[in-house]
Amino acid sequence: MSNLPKGKIDVLCIGGGMIIHDQILPSLYHLQRLGWIGSLKICEMRSAPLRALAEEPLFAEAFPGQSFEPFPALDTPPEMVQPELYREVLARQPARQLVVVSVPDHLHGPIIRAALEHDQHVLCVKPLVRTYREAKQIEEEARRRGLLVAVEYHKRFDRRALEARLQYRRGRFGQFRLGEAKLIEPYYYRHSNFQNWFTKENADPFTYVGCHYVDLVYFITGLRPVEVAVRGVEGVFPNGNVGWMWSAGRVTWENGAILSVLDGLGYPDEAPGTNDQCLVIYCEGENCAGIIKHDDQFRGVGHGYIDRLSGAPYRFVSPDYFRLVPWEGEGLRPIGYGYDSIEASVLAALRVNQVGENFPLDEALAARQHLLAEIDQRGLLATPGNSYINELVTEAARLSLLHNGLPVEIRYDGEPGIALRGTHA
């Protein structure tokens, strides 16, 4: 696993929204520049988001001469909507390439299944899907076909998280007992495309961004969540749609520890940090205490600009997540755990392809399945097999929201499932 794989992989992105612009596309451009990616396509329902990506001045500066193949074409009338276009593009992809799924949360499942049916590896933005049963079906189908499905929980690749995981599992913090996580996204999200899909029936702040920190506590400690309670605060988007704008969650873990999780779409746009996020985990040892504290919205860098290109004159700058910076090559290169996460997924898909080369079909499939099991077991790259607790937490959170914050139990005996406290699954 330490050797870099050979060859290239073609990439098809389905969806062209904010996370594609801010993290995924520049990461893919750099990997293409390094020779790991062949063709690069992006498919959207409408042409307007693709034109915005193609005409982004920063990409022209950072990745001179590089571009993607758009579907639909850039000159397609912006009012034309083609929600099933991705199926046509998928059908033309050679087998064992990579599909990046970056659409609203409630649309992930059908696209992932379509990609697997066309023998494609998958990288999906978090959360994977909204129920454990659907995640299990995806896991089994991917394993049967010898395909990688990775979930883009990029905080797993934050060096702070990797260090905390290493030292926690060495026993240096003791046992997690109480914690608090917070991730408040900017208010301007309410004026973005969020207002068209981030409605009560589709999403909420806990499952959209709080899932990062629930996964991170699981990633660090290895403990499974056993109960979830989430209360939401409604609000109205500018277009009149109603959604959960704020949420307060409580997650209980199998050792009795409790994590409070605060989330929302309401951090002031003029404030210095473009969001507010942090994690603190209090632990107990023998006659002593331990602590893990991550101040994630402010990493020691503040810039005061003479313009407002960053949205406000004074900003906290977080080079740890994602930045484009000078390097020895042409243009700019991405740095940070946002890039590291994308790189790890692309290289993992290449390794899975490579391990099956020069074998008969049945032996190639067995070799790929063996490597996929190793990736699951290592637990760094999030997969349906090693991050399934997130689907259980998402499912429990949605049920709790519908019942005004009543606790929902997660049960692992037999087939994992959820139930309101005091009832049977």
C-alpha positions in Angstrom: 0.0 0.0 0.0 3.0 2.3 0.4 3.8 2.1 -3.3 2.1 4.7 -5.5 -0.2 3.1 -8.2 0.5 3.2 -11.9 -1.8 4.4 -14.6 -4.6 6.9 -14.8 -8.3 7.0 -14.1 -11.0 9.0 -15.8 -13.3 11.0 -13.5 -16.9 12.0 -14.0 -18.3 14.5 -11.5 -22.1 14.5 -11.1 -23.0 17.9 -9.7 -21.3 21.2 -10.0 -22.1 23.2 -6.9 -20.2 24.8 -4.1 -18.0 21.9 -2.9 -16.9 21.2 -6.5 -15.8 24.8 -6.9 -14.2 25.1 -3.4 -12.4 21.8 -3.0 -13.1 18.9 -5.4 -12.4 20.4 -8.9 -9.1 22.1 -8.0 -8.0 18.9 -6.3 -8.9 16.9 -9.4 -7.1 19.4 -11.7 -3.9 19.0 -9.7 -4.2 15.2 -9.7 -4.7 15.4 -13.5 -1.6 17.6 -13.7 0.4 15.0 -11.8 -0.7 12.3 -14.2 -3.1 10.3 -12.0 -6.3 11.4 -13.8 -7.1 11.1 -17.5 -10.2 12.7 -18.8 -12.3 14.9 -16.5 -16.0 15.5 -17.0 -18.7 17.3 -15.1 -22.4 16.7 -15.5 -25.1 19.0 -14.2 -28.9 19.5 -14.8 -28.3 23.0 -16.2 -25.5 24.7 -18.0 -25.2 27.7 -15.8 -23.1 26.1 -13.0 -20.8 24.6 -15.6 -20.2 28.0 -17.2 -19.4 29.5 -13.8 -16.8 26.7 -13.2 -15.3 27.0 -16.7 -15.0 30.8 -16.4 -13.5 30.9 -12.9 -10.5 33.2 -13.1 -8.7 31.5 -10.2 -8.7 28.1 -12.0 -7.2 29.8 -15.1 -4.4 31.1 -12.9 -3.9 28.0 -10.9 -4.3 25.4 -13.6 -3.3 27.1 -16.9 -4.4 25.1 -20.0 -6.6 22.7 -18.1 -10.4 22.3 -18.4 -13.2 19.8 -18.1 -15.7 18.4 -20.6 -19.1 19.8 -19.7 -22.5 18.0 -19.9 -24.6 19.7 -21.1 -22.5 21.9 -23.4 -21.8 25.4 -22.1 -23.9 27.0 -24.9 -27.0 25.0 -23.8 -29.8 27.4 -22.9 -29.7 28.0 -19.1 -33.4 27.4 -18.7 -33.1 23.8 -20.1 -33.2 21.3 -17.3 -31.9 17.7 -17.8 -32.1 15.8 -14.5 -31.4 12.4 -16.1 -28.5 13.5 -18.3 -26.0 11.9 -16.0 -27.4 8.4 -16.9 -26.5 9.0 -20.6 -22.9 10.2 -19.6 -22.5 7.3 -17.2 -23.4 4.8 -20.0 -20.5 6.0 -22.1 -17.9 5.7 -19.3 -15.4 2.8 -19.6 -15.6 0.4 -16.7 -13.7 0.9 -13.4 -13.3 4.7 -13.7 -14.3 7.1 -10.9 -17.6 8.9 -10.4 -17.8 11.8 -7.9 -21.3 12.3 -6.5 -21.8 15.9 -5.4 -25.5 16.6 -5.4 -28.0 17.4 -2.6 -28.0 14.7 0.2 -31.4 13.2 -0.6 -30.3 12.5 -4.3 -27.1 10.5 -3.5 -28.7 7.0 -3.5 -30.0 6.7 -7.1 -26.8 8.1 -8.6 -24.5 5.9 -6.5 -26.5 2.8 -7.6 -26.4 3.9 -11.2 -22.6 4.3 -11.0 -22.2 0.9 -9.5 -24.4 -0.7 -12.2 -22.0 0.8 -14.8 -19.0 -0.7 -12.9 -17.7 2.6 -11.6 -15.8 3.4 -8.5 -17.6 6.1 -6.4 -16.5 9.0 -4.3 -19.5 10.6 -2.6 -19.7 13.8 -0.5 -21.0 13.1 3.0 -23.3 11.8 4.2 -23.4 8.8 1.9 -27.1 8.1 2.2 -29.8 8.6 4.8 -30.5 5.1 6.0 -28.4 2.1 7.2 -30.2 -0.3 5.0 -29.4 1.7 1.8 -25.8 2.0 2.9 -25.6 -1.7 3.5 -27.0 -2.4 0.0 -24.4 -0.1 -1.5 -21.6 -1.8 0.5 -22.7 -5.3 -0.7 -23.1 -4.3 -4.3 -19.7 -2.6 -4.4 -18.0 -5.6 -2.8 -19.7 -8.0 -5.2 -18.3 -6.0 -8.1 -14.9 -5.3 -6.6 -15.5 -1.5 -6.6 -14.4 1.2 -4.2 -17.1 3.4 -2.6 -15.5 6.2 -0.6 -17.3 8.9 1.5 -15.7 12.3 1.6 -15.4 12.9 5.3 -12.3 15.0 4.8 -11.8 15.8 8.5 -10.4 12.3 8.8 -7.3 13.6 6.9 -6.8 16.7 9.1 -3.4 16.2 10.7 -4.9 17.1 14.1 -7.5 14.3 13.8 -4.8 11.8 12.7 -2.6 12.7 15.7 -5.6 12.6 18.1 -6.6 9.1 16.7 -3.1 7.8 17.1 -2.6 9.0 20.7 -6.2 8.1 21.8 -5.8 4.6 20.6 -2.5 4.4 22.4 -4.4 5.1 25.6 -2.8 8.5 26.2 -6.1 10.4 26.8 -7.9 7.8 28.8 -11.6 7.3 28.1 -13.9 9.8 26.3 -16.6 11.0 28.8 -18.1 14.3 27.6 -17.7 16.5 24.6 -19.0 19.4 22.6 -18.9 20.0 18.8 -20.0 23.0 16.8 -20.2 23.8 13.1 -22.2 26.9 12.2 -22.1 27.7 8.5 -22.4 31.2 7.0 -25.7 33.0 6.8 -25.3 33.5 3.1 -26.0 29.8 2.5 -29.6 30.8 2.9 -29.4 32.9 -0.3 -27.6 30.1 -2.3 -29.0 27.0 -4.0 -29.6 25.6 -0.5 -33.0 27.4 -0.4 -34.1 25.1 -3.2 -33.3 21.8 -1.5 -32.4 22.3 2.1 -36.0 21.9 3.2 -37.3 20.1 6.3 -38.1 16.9 4.4 -34.7 16.7 2.8 -32.0 17.9 5.2 -31.1 19.6 8.5 -27.9 21.1 9.9 -27.2 18.2 12.2 -27.1 15.6 9.4 -25.5 18.0 6.9 -22.6 19.4 8.8 -22.8 17.9 12.3 -22.1 14.5 10.7 -18.5 15.6 10.2 -17.9 15.7 14.0 -20.0 12.6 14.8 -17.8 10.8 12.3 -14.7 12.4 13.7 -15.4 11.3 17.3 -16.0 7.8 16.0 -12.8 8.0 13.9 -10.7 9.1 16.9 -12.1 6.9 19.6 -13.5 3.9 17.8 -16.6 4.1 20.0 -20.1 3.6 18.5 -23.1 5.9 19.1 -26.1 4.3 20.8 -28.6 7.1 21.2 -29.3 10.4 19.3 -31.6 13.2 20.2 -31.9 16.3 17.9 -34.1 19.4 18.2 -34.4 21.8 15.3 -35.3 25.5 14.9 -37.2 26.3 11.8 -36.7 29.3 9.5 -37.8 30.6 6.1 -35.5 30.9 3.1 -35.7 34.0 0.9 -37.7 32.0 -1.7 -40.3 31.1 1.0 -39.2 27.5 1.6 -39.1 26.3 5.2 -36.1 24.5 6.6 -34.3 23.7 9.8 -31.9 26.6 10.2 -30.5 25.5 13.5 -30.1 22.2 15.4 -29.0 21.0 18.8 -28.1 17.4 19.1 -27.0 15.0 21.8 -25.2 11.8 21.0 -24.6 9.1 23.6 -21.8 6.6 23.0 -21.5 2.9 23.9 -19.3 3.7 26.9 -21.8 6.2 28.3 -20.0 9.3 27.0 -22.1 12.2 25.7 -21.4 14.6 22.8 -23.4 17.8 22.4 -23.5 18.9 18.7 -24.6 22.5 17.7 -25.1 23.3 14.0 -26.8 25.9 11.9 -26.8 28.2 8.8 -26.3 31.5 10.6 -22.7 32.5 11.2 -22.5 36.3 10.4 -21.2 36.9 6.9 -19.1 39.8 8.1 -17.5 37.9 10.9 -13.8 37.0 10.5 -14.1 33.2 10.4 -16.2 32.1 7.4 -17.8 29.6 9.8 -17.6 28.7 13.5 -16.4 25.2 14.3 -14.7 23.4 17.1 -14.5 20.1 19.0 -13.6 19.4 22.6 -13.4 15.9 24.1 -13.0 15.5 27.9 -11.5 12.2 29.0 -10.8 10.4 32.2 -7.8 8.3 33.2 -6.7 6.8 36.5 -7.1 9.6 39.0 -6.5 12.2 36.3 -8.2 13.8 33.2 -7.3 14.1 29.6 -8.6 16.5 26.9 -8.6 16.8 23.1 -9.4 20.4 21.9 -9.6 21.5 18.3 -10.3 25.1 17.5 -11.1 24.6 13.9 -12.4 27.9 12.8 -9.2 29.8 13.7 -5.8 28.2 13.1 -3.6 31.1 14.2 -3.7 33.1 11.0 -5.6 36.4 10.5 -5.5 38.6 7.4 -6.7 42.2 7.1 -7.2 43.0 3.4 -7.6 46.4 1.6 -10.4 44.9 -0.5 -13.5 42.7 0.1 -12.7 39.8 -2.3 -13.0 37.4 0.6 -16.3 38.8 1.7 -15.0 40.9 4.6 -11.9 43.0 5.1 -10.6 40.9 8.0 -10.7 37.1 7.8 -9.3 34.1 9.7 -7.4 32.1 7.2 -7.3 28.3 7.5 -4.6 26.8 5.2 -5.1 23.5 6.9 -8.4 22.7 5.1 -7.9 24.0 1.6 -5.8 26.7 -0.1 -4.2 27.2 -3.5 -0.6 28.3 -3.1 2.6 28.8 -5.1 4.7 25.7 -5.7 7.6 24.7 -7.9 5.4 23.9 -10.9 3.2 26.0 -13.1 0.3 27.9 -11.6 -0.8 27.1 -8.0 -1.3 23.9 -6.2 -3.8 22.8 -3.6 -2.8 22.1 0.0 -4.7 20.9 3.1 -6.7 18.0 4.3 -9.5 18.8 1.7 -7.0 18.0 -1.0 -5.5 15.0 0.9 -8.9 13.4 1.2 -9.6 13.6 -2.6 -6.1 12.4 -3.4 -6.5 9.4 -1.1 -9.7 8.4 -2.8 -8.4 8.7 -6.3 -5.2 6.8 -5.5 -7.2 4.1 -3.7 -9.4 3.6 -6.8 -6.2 3.3 -8.9 -4.8 0.7 -6.5 -7.9 -1.4 -6.6 -7.7 -1.4 -10.4 -4.0 -2.2 -10.4 -4.2 -5.1 -8.0 -6.5 -7.0 -10.4 -4.3 -6.5 -13.5 -2.9 -9.6 -15.3 -5.2 -12.0 -13.5 -8.1 -14.1 -14.8 -11.5 -12.5 -14.1 -12.3 -14.5 -11.0 -8.8 -14.1 -9.5 -8.8 -10.3 -10.3 -12.1 -9.9 -8.5 -10.8 -11.8 -5.5 -7.7 -9.7 -5.4 -9.7 -6.5 -5.5 -12.1 -7.6 -2.9 -9.1 -8.4 -0.6 -7.7 -5.0 -1.1 -11.1 -3.3 -0.4 -11.3 -5.3 2.8 -7.9 -3.9 3.8 -9.1 -0.4 3.1 -12.2 -1.0 5.2 -10.1 -2.4 8.1 -7.5 0.4 8.0 -10.4 2.8 8.6 -8.7 6.0 7.3 -10.7 6.4 4.1 -14.4 6.4 5.0 -16.3 3.6 3.3 -19.8 2.1 3.8 -18.1 -0.7 5.7 -16.2 1.4 8.2 -18.5 4.4 8.5 -21.9 2.8 8.6 -22.5 4.4 12.1 -23.1 7.7 10.2 -26.1 6.3 8.4 -27.5 5.0 11.6 -27.0 8.4 13.3 -28.5 10.2 10.3 -31.5 7.9 10.4 -31.9 8.4 14.1 -31.5 12.2 13.9 -34.2 12.5 11.3 -36.6 10.4 13.4 -35.8 12.5 16.5 -36.4 15.7 14.6 -39.8 14.5 13.5 -40.6 13.8 17.2 -39.5 17.1 18.6 -36.2 15.9 20.0 -37.2 12.6 21.6 -34.3 10.2 22.0 -33.8 7.5 19.4 -31.8 4.4 20.2 -29.3 2.7 17.9 -29.1 -1.0 18.3 -26.3 -3.2 17.0 -27.6 -6.7 18.1 -28.2 -8.7 15.0 -29.1 -6.3 12.1 -28.3 -2.8 13.2 -31.3 -0.5 13.5 -33.0 2.4 15.2 -36.1 2.9 17.4 -37.6 5.6 19.6 -36.5 5.0 23.1 -38.8 2.5 24.8 -40.1 0.9 21.6 -39.0 -2.1 19.6 -37.3 -1.7 16.2 
